Amino acid sequence: MGSSLDDKALDQLFRNARTYNGFSDEPVSDDTLGQLYDLVKWGPTAFNSQPSRYIFIRSAEAKERLAPALSSSNREKTLKAPVNVILAYDTQFFEHLPKLTASPNARELFVDHPSLIEPTALRNGSLQAGYLILAARALGLDVGVITGFDADLVNQTFLAGTSYRANVIANIGYGDVDSLRPRARRFTFEEVAQIL
């Protein structure tokens, strides 16, 4: 597999990438959203469970339905983004395991131990949210992820009648550099890591 990515790629994915609070009016095409998912799906999850479900919001009507669930500090920037995606996780993800994983008893593990379902779905759904951020950046898109929203209201409005539960919302588009805040400090390796 592997050779290291060059500095240009690493800069685009990590070092120069930012969390955007505003976006240009340039639309994000359906084809681009398809390419985005086609990258995200390859990220590893436990048992290849792939619990994330994606609700892409672009229309004015859908944004109007989303607005009441957003915190006041996130409402304007979210509604102005070209695309919002509700990243949900499927609490019945384990029902798909017989066709997704080589582990013969994976489904039964969750059926027999239901306390494992929610943390597995949430953790692996969160991993997939991280993959979405990196995949978007790899495609030249910018992202602003928000957690300031009423998840219960999002569930009622967009996910009623399903086994899906909202995890995070990502705003996607082509970032407006004027919306960037000053870069926040990051920990050094020595502050947060140990080699034992």
Secondary structure as GFF3:
##gff-version 3
##sequence-region A 1 196
A	DSSP	alpha_helix	7	10	.	.	.	ID=ss1
A	DSSP	pi_helix	11	15	.	.	.	ID=ss2
A	DSSP	alpha_helix	30	40	.	.	.	ID=ss3
A	DSSP	three_ten_helix	46	48	.	.	.	ID=ss4
A	DSSP	beta_strand	52	57	.	.	.	ID=ss5
A	DSSP	alpha_helix	60	66	.	.	.	ID=ss6
A	DSSP	three_ten_helix	67	69	.	.	.	ID=ss7
A	DSSP	alpha_helix	72	80	.	.	.	ID=ss8
A	DSSP	beta_strand	83	90	.	.	.	ID=ss9
A	DSSP	three_ten_helix	93	96	.	.	.	ID=ss10
A	DSSP	alpha_helix	97	100	.	.	.	ID=ss11
A	DSSP	alpha_helix	106	112	.	.	.	ID=ss12
A	DSSP	three_ten_helix	114	116	.	.	.	ID=ss13
A	DSSP	alpha_helix	117	138	.	.	.	ID=ss14
A	DSSP	beta_strand	142	146	.	.	.	ID=ss15
A	DSSP	alpha_helix	151	158	.	.	.	ID=ss16
A	DSSP	beta_strand	164	173	.	.	.	ID=ss17
A	DSSP	three_ten_helix	177	179	.	.	.	ID=ss18
A	DSSP	alpha_helix	189	192	.	.	.	ID=ss19
###
